[in-house]
């Protein structure tokens, strides 16, 4: 299965890391820590595959990608509770209202980079 949106996401991750490393006058990126939400639709194996290709002949060549997954959580606008939904039920388990919005799970960002 080819996941093309991971290609552009990987380009963005690499661009951010290289720009930040250059700002820090680093000569080599050794690790990039990326946060990905559980429901973002991003497949980390695809990002790794594209990263190996895209990072060749850059200061990120041979750098490792470390992924932290953020769980899908909802926030109830009625009682202010944050919870993990059961299956597809967005009903707040505390107040039983249907006034929930996504609190986490869509994230995709570079958290930090390690350089030399």
Backbone as ProteinMPNN parsed JSONL, in Angstrom:
{"seq_chain_A": "XXXXXXXXXXXXXXXXXXXXXXXXXXXXXXXXXXXXXXXXXXXXXXXXXXXXXXXXXXXXXXXXXXXXXXXXXXXXXXXXXXXXXXXXXXXXXXXXXXXXXXXXXXXXXXXXXXXX", "coords_chain_A": {"N_chain_A": [[0.84, -1.178, 0.0], [0.636, 2.139, -0.916], [1.242, 5.138, 0.633], [0.729, 8.233, 0.072], [0.386, 10.708, 1.388], [2.036, 10.519, 3.551], [4.5, 10.897, 2.404], [4.704, 13.696, 1.873], [4.394, 14.605, 4.476], [6.68, 13.525, 5.633], [8.621, 14.927, 4.208], [8.157, 17.46, 5.296], [8.811, 17.011, 8.021], [11.554, 16.426, 7.787], [12.479, 18.831, 6.652], [11.899, 20.717, 8.689], [13.54, 19.697, 10.761], [16.133, 19.882, 9.613], [16.312, 22.668, 9.156], [16.16, 23.654, 11.817], [18.41, 22.431, 12.929], [20.438, 23.641, 11.481], [20.096, 26.276, 12.341], [21.07, 25.964, 14.887], [23.69, 25.602, 14.394], [24.551, 22.995, 13.97], [26.184, 20.02, 12.837], [25.301, 17.526, 12.243], [22.363, 15.576, 12.327], [21.144, 13.362, 14.647], [18.927, 12.144, 15.755], [15.389, 12.327, 15.497], [12.572, 13.31, 17.13], [9.258, 12.596, 16.958], [5.854, 13.423, 17.308], [2.853, 11.735, 17.023], [-0.559, 11.572, 16.519], [-3.049, 9.202, 17.492], [-5.319, 8.979, 15.837], [-4.572, 10.273, 13.565], [-4.052, 9.169, 11.135], [-1.587, 8.7, 10.131], [1.005, 6.602, 9.144], [3.62, 5.261, 10.763], [5.606, 3.494, 9.826], [5.609, 3.988, 7.083], [6.456, 6.646, 7.063], [9.04, 6.295, 8.084], [10.125, 4.779, 5.958], [10.042, 6.624, 3.771], [11.611, 8.611, 4.915], [14.181, 7.467, 5.063], [14.855, 7.478, 2.367], [14.541, 10.236, 1.603], [16.318, 11.605, 3.289], [18.865, 11.041, 2.513], [22.136, 12.124, 1.749], [21.89, 14.455, 3.214], [22.161, 16.434, 6.253], [20.794, 14.878, 7.942], [21.091, 12.285, 7.24], [21.155, 8.897, 8.036], [20.041, 9.417, 10.501], [17.864, 8.627, 13.251], [14.358, 8.039, 13.56], [12.097, 8.706, 16.087], [9.046, 7.779, 17.362], [6.318, 9.043, 19.154], [3.241, 8.107, 20.266], [0.128, 9.672, 20.558], [-2.742, 9.23, 22.434], [-6.19, 8.88, 21.407], [-8.459, 11.127, 22.615], [-11.339, 12.576, 24.115], [-13.048, 15.636, 24.924], [-15.413, 16.806, 27.135], [-17.737, 19.284, 26.675], [-19.734, 19.951, 28.353], [-19.36, 18.996, 31.086], [-16.66, 19.309, 31.415], [-14.892, 17.182, 31.471], [-12.252, 14.946, 30.472], [-11.826, 12.187, 28.373], [-11.365, 8.765, 27.217], [-12.936, 7.548, 24.439], [-15.369, 4.899, 24.192], [-15.314, 2.569, 21.763], [-17.187, 3.761, 19.151], [-18.627, 5.578, 20.534], [-19.352, 8.693, 21.573], [-20.405, 9.677, 23.866], [-20.274, 11.301, 26.94], [-18.828, 9.668, 29.662], [-19.163, 10.549, 32.228], [-21.114, 12.612, 32.602], [-22.996, 11.865, 30.796], [-23.745, 13.316, 28.578], [-23.885, 14.476, 25.128], [-21.839, 16.205, 24.127], [-19.206, 16.366, 23.176], [-15.823, 16.993, 22.108], [-12.894, 16.615, 20.069], [-10.002, 16.134, 21.916], [-7.406, 15.216, 21.829], [-5.242, 13.371, 19.616], [-5.033, 13.883, 16.927], [-2.536, 14.898, 16.46], [0.569, 15.874, 14.925], [3.744, 16.485, 14.885], [7.137, 17.759, 15.093], [8.817, 17.084, 17.901], [11.351, 17.284, 19.109], [14.87, 17.482, 18.288], [17.936, 15.692, 18.037], [21.287, 16.542, 17.911], [24.678, 16.853, 16.629]], "CA_chain_A": [[0.0, 0.0, 0.0], [1.389, 3.387, -1.007], [0.616, 6.213, 1.397], [1.388, 9.424, -0.46], [0.428, 11.869, 2.287], [3.209, 10.354, 4.402], [5.65, 11.455, 1.694], [4.775, 15.14, 2.137], [4.614, 14.762, 5.92], [8.097, 13.234, 5.869], [9.356, 16.089, 3.693], [8.022, 18.515, 6.294], [9.604, 16.633, 9.198], [12.968, 16.59, 7.432], [12.737, 20.26, 6.46], [11.919, 21.344, 10.016], [14.73, 19.242, 11.491], [17.334, 20.45, 8.992], [16.312, 24.113, 9.434], [16.478, 23.873, 13.232], [19.805, 22.026, 13.149], [21.293, 24.705, 10.918], [20.005, 27.421, 13.264], [21.899, 25.632, 16.052], [25.034, 25.352, 13.872], [24.861, 21.568, 14.109], [26.69, 19.414, 11.605], [24.676, 16.221, 12.033], [21.169, 15.219, 13.089], [21.23, 11.944, 15.0], [17.615, 11.618, 16.114], [14.256, 13.247, 15.408], [11.445, 12.827, 17.931], [8.024, 13.031, 16.305], [4.617, 13.079, 18.004], [1.791, 11.414, 16.071], [-1.825, 11.218, 17.148], [-3.601, 7.882, 17.197], [-6.295, 9.034, 14.755], [-4.066, 11.159, 12.513], [-3.985, 8.44, 9.878], [-0.192, 8.623, 9.704], [1.616, 5.298, 9.379], [5.032, 5.537, 11.06], [6.471, 2.691, 8.952], [5.708, 4.712, 5.816], [7.304, 7.819, 7.303], [10.413, 5.771, 8.158], [10.534, 4.392, 4.611], [10.312, 7.841, 3.015], [12.704, 9.345, 5.545], [15.444, 6.86, 4.63], [15.089, 7.936, 0.999], [14.651, 11.69, 1.515], [17.404, 12.159, 4.108], [20.171, 10.756, 1.905], [22.971, 13.271, 1.382], [21.566, 15.632, 4.029], [22.748, 16.278, 7.59], [19.961, 13.916, 8.67], [21.367, 10.939, 6.742], [21.38, 7.921, 9.114], [19.351, 9.788, 11.746], [16.727, 7.754, 13.564], [13.081, 8.677, 13.898], [11.458, 8.139, 17.269], [7.651, 8.197, 17.353], [5.493, 8.969, 20.354], [1.828, 8.096, 19.882], [-0.781, 10.347, 21.475], [-4.027, 8.532, 22.346], [-7.418, 9.591, 21.058], [-9.222, 11.534, 23.801], [-12.397, 13.558, 23.913], [-13.293, 16.581, 26.01], [-16.838, 17.122, 27.251], [-17.989, 20.719, 26.86], [-20.741, 20.115, 29.396], [-18.823, 18.825, 32.45], [-15.228, 19.601, 31.357], [-14.106, 15.948, 31.643], [-11.522, 14.402, 29.331], [-11.976, 10.74, 28.457], [-11.144, 7.939, 26.039], [-14.248, 7.016, 24.061], [-15.562, 3.466, 23.993], [-15.662, 2.321, 20.356], [-17.571, 4.985, 18.442], [-19.566, 6.292, 21.401], [-18.783, 9.943, 22.07], [-21.155, 10.092, 25.052], [-19.422, 11.482, 28.115], [-19.139, 8.656, 30.674], [-19.359, 11.195, 33.521], [-22.398, 13.324, 32.666], [-23.852, 11.207, 29.807], [-24.129, 14.257, 27.524], [-23.277, 14.288, 23.805], [-21.253, 17.497, 23.785], [-17.766, 16.119, 23.2], [-14.979, 17.406, 20.995], [-11.592, 15.949, 20.103], [-8.994, 16.796, 22.762], [-6.098, 14.773, 21.343], [-5.242, 12.234, 18.717], [-4.741, 14.322, 15.56], [-1.237, 15.555, 16.453], [1.693, 15.497, 14.078], [4.741, 17.546, 14.973], [8.487, 17.441, 15.549], [8.928, 17.483, 19.305], [12.735, 17.688, 19.345], [15.896, 16.82, 17.482], [19.236, 15.526, 18.666], [22.302, 16.919, 16.926], [26.087, 16.945, 17.055]], "C_chain_A": [[0.888, 1.245, 0.0], [0.603, 4.479, -0.3], [1.314, 7.519, 0.998], [1.388, 10.597, 0.509], [1.572, 11.746, 3.275], [4.465, 10.918, 3.742], [5.786, 12.941, 1.998], [4.971, 15.424, 3.628], [6.089, 14.541, 6.243], [8.974, 14.365, 5.35], [9.315, 17.23, 4.707], [8.845, 18.255, 7.538], [11.086, 16.874, 8.934], [13.332, 18.063, 7.297], [12.829, 20.995, 7.803], [13.195, 20.979, 10.767], [16.012, 19.862, 10.925], [17.421, 21.946, 9.277], [16.721, 24.399, 10.878], [17.925, 23.49, 13.549], [20.758, 23.088, 12.62], [21.274, 25.945, 11.804], [20.899, 27.215, 14.479], [23.358, 25.365, 15.655], [25.483, 23.91, 14.068], [25.344, 21.021, 12.766], [25.995, 18.101, 11.268], [23.44, 16.084, 12.911], [21.257, 13.73, 13.37], [19.87, 11.32, 15.303], [16.568, 12.719, 15.981], [13.093, 12.605, 16.154], [10.164, 13.457, 17.398], [6.825, 12.539, 17.111], [3.528, 12.889, 16.952], [0.549, 10.97, 16.836], [-2.373, 9.898, 16.62], [-4.586, 7.89, 16.022], [-5.865, 9.977, 13.631], [-4.036, 10.483, 11.149], [-2.57, 8.272, 9.355], [0.393, 7.275, 10.111], [3.118, 5.507, 9.546], [5.98, 4.712, 10.195], [6.657, 3.361, 7.593], [6.595, 5.942, 5.957], [8.763, 7.382, 7.382], [10.942, 5.427, 6.78], [10.913, 5.629, 3.792], [11.491, 8.624, 3.594], [14.058, 8.79, 5.112], [15.831, 7.334, 3.233], [15.384, 9.434, 0.954], [15.859, 12.275, 2.254], [18.796, 11.879, 3.543], [20.842, 12.053, 1.473], [22.519, 14.576, 2.037], [22.245, 15.435, 5.392], [21.924, 15.326, 8.463], [20.158, 12.481, 8.178], [21.767, 10.045, 7.918], [20.777, 8.33, 10.462], [18.213, 8.8, 11.988], [15.502, 8.609, 13.862], [12.501, 7.949, 15.092], [10.032, 8.687, 17.321], [7.017, 8.018, 18.725], [4.051, 9.077, 19.884], [0.985, 8.753, 20.965], [-2.146, 9.675, 21.331], [-5.175, 9.471, 21.974], [-8.197, 9.865, 22.339], [-10.255, 12.574, 23.385], [-12.53, 14.442, 25.14], [-14.772, 16.929, 25.997], [-16.997, 18.614, 27.528], [-18.994, 20.974, 27.971], [-20.124, 20.063, 30.801], [-17.313, 19.018, 32.534], [-14.336, 18.374, 31.579], [-13.402, 15.597, 30.34], [-11.527, 12.889, 29.479], [-11.63, 10.074, 27.134], [-12.488, 7.321, 25.662], [-14.236, 5.495, 23.925], [-16.086, 3.271, 22.577], [-16.003, 3.635, 19.673], [-18.547, 5.836, 19.248], [-18.893, 7.53, 21.999], [-19.563, 10.484, 23.26], [-20.201, 10.202, 26.231], [-19.801, 10.444, 29.174], [-19.434, 9.258, 32.048], [-20.727, 11.867, 33.636], [-23.432, 12.792, 31.671], [-24.354, 12.156, 28.709], [-23.378, 13.941, 26.227], [-22.681, 15.602, 23.317], [-19.73, 17.411, 23.789], [-17.082, 16.612, 21.932], [-13.629, 16.722, 21.155], [-10.62, 16.789, 20.938], [-7.586, 16.422, 22.321], [-6.269, 13.574, 20.423], [-4.947, 12.586, 17.274], [-3.329, 14.899, 15.409], [-0.292, 14.997, 15.39], [2.68, 16.656, 14.121], [6.099, 17.006, 15.416], [8.612, 17.989, 16.955], [10.33, 17.993, 19.617], [13.653, 16.967, 18.38], [17.157, 16.718, 18.317], [20.289, 15.715, 17.604], [23.702, 16.826, 17.531], [26.73, 18.104, 16.353]], "O_chain_A": [[1.786, 1.374, 0.832], [-0.567, 4.711, -0.605], [2.369, 7.855, 1.536], [2.306, 11.417, 0.464], [2.044, 12.758, 3.795], [5.385, 11.364, 4.427], [6.873, 13.4, 2.346], [5.646, 16.387, 3.992], [6.676, 15.282, 7.031], [9.965, 14.723, 5.987], [10.327, 17.89, 4.945], [9.502, 19.158, 8.056], [11.785, 17.457, 9.762], [14.381, 18.491, 7.777], [13.736, 21.799, 8.015], [13.854, 21.846, 11.341], [16.872, 20.314, 11.681], [18.496, 22.446, 9.607], [17.538, 25.285, 11.13], [18.585, 24.156, 14.347], [21.769, 23.393, 13.252], [22.304, 26.591, 12.0], [21.425, 28.178, 15.038], [24.163, 24.948, 16.487], [26.662, 23.644, 14.303], [24.955, 21.506, 11.703], [26.088, 17.617, 10.14], [23.463, 16.431, 14.092], [21.424, 12.926, 12.452], [19.68, 10.117, 15.129], [16.817, 13.88, 16.304], [12.684, 11.487, 15.84], [10.007, 14.678, 17.387], [6.784, 11.386, 17.542], [3.305, 13.753, 16.105], [0.617, 10.092, 17.696], [-2.179, 9.538, 15.459], [-4.675, 6.905, 15.29], [-6.694, 10.426, 12.84], [-4.0, 11.159, 10.12], [-2.371, 7.758, 8.254], [0.293, 6.861, 11.266], [3.809, 5.881, 8.599], [7.064, 5.189, 9.861], [7.744, 3.306, 7.017], [7.394, 6.243, 5.07], [9.633, 8.034, 6.805], [12.086, 5.747, 6.46], [11.985, 5.67, 3.188], [12.27, 9.226, 2.855], [14.979, 9.554, 4.826], [17.008, 7.565, 2.956], [16.363, 9.856, 0.339], [16.363, 13.332, 1.874], [19.79, 12.415, 4.035], [20.211, 12.95, 0.913], [22.731, 15.661, 1.495], [22.834, 14.385, 5.647], [22.314, 15.01, 9.587], [19.477, 11.565, 8.64], [22.635, 10.417, 8.708], [20.99, 7.644, 11.462], [17.671, 8.214, 11.051], [15.602, 9.736, 14.346], [12.424, 6.721, 15.106], [9.826, 9.9, 17.325], [7.163, 6.977, 19.367], [3.685, 10.024, 19.188], [1.113, 8.43, 22.146], [-2.658, 9.56, 20.217], [-5.122, 10.679, 22.202], [-8.552, 8.936, 23.064], [-10.061, 13.337, 22.439], [-12.171, 14.049, 26.249], [-15.317, 17.305, 24.96], [-16.453, 19.135, 28.502], [-19.093, 22.093, 28.475], [-20.336, 20.967, 31.609], [-16.74, 18.903, 33.617], [-13.144, 18.522, 31.848], [-13.886, 15.906, 29.251], [-11.268, 12.361, 30.56], [-11.603, 10.711, 26.081], [-13.11, 6.644, 26.481], [-13.217, 4.894, 23.585], [-17.168, 3.749, 22.233], [-15.166, 4.537, 19.63], [-19.214, 6.713, 18.699], [-17.984, 7.423, 22.823], [-19.393, 11.647, 23.624], [-19.412, 9.293, 26.485], [-20.969, 10.346, 29.548], [-19.905, 8.553, 32.94], [-21.417, 11.712, 34.644], [-24.592, 13.203, 31.69], [-25.294, 11.82, 27.989], [-22.372, 13.232, 26.233], [-22.989, 16.056, 22.215], [-19.052, 18.279, 24.339], [-17.667, 16.644, 20.849], [-13.267, 16.3, 22.253], [-10.441, 17.983, 20.7], [-6.669, 17.235, 22.43], [-7.281, 12.873, 20.446], [-4.643, 11.704, 16.471], [-2.969, 15.345, 14.32], [-0.351, 13.825, 15.018], [2.476, 17.682, 13.472], [6.195, 15.943, 16.03], [8.525, 19.197, 17.178], [10.491, 19.004, 20.3], [13.276, 15.983, 17.745], [17.414, 17.548, 19.188], [20.208, 15.128, 16.525], [23.883, 16.735, 18.745], [27.914, 18.371, 16.559]]}, "name": "protein", "num_of_chains": 1, "seq": "XXXXXXXXXXXXXXXXXXXXXXXXXXXXXXXXXXXXXXXXXXXXXXXXXXXXXXXXXXXXXXXXXXXXXXXXXXXXXXXXXXXXXXXXXXXXXXXXXXXXXXXXXXXXXXXXXXXX"}
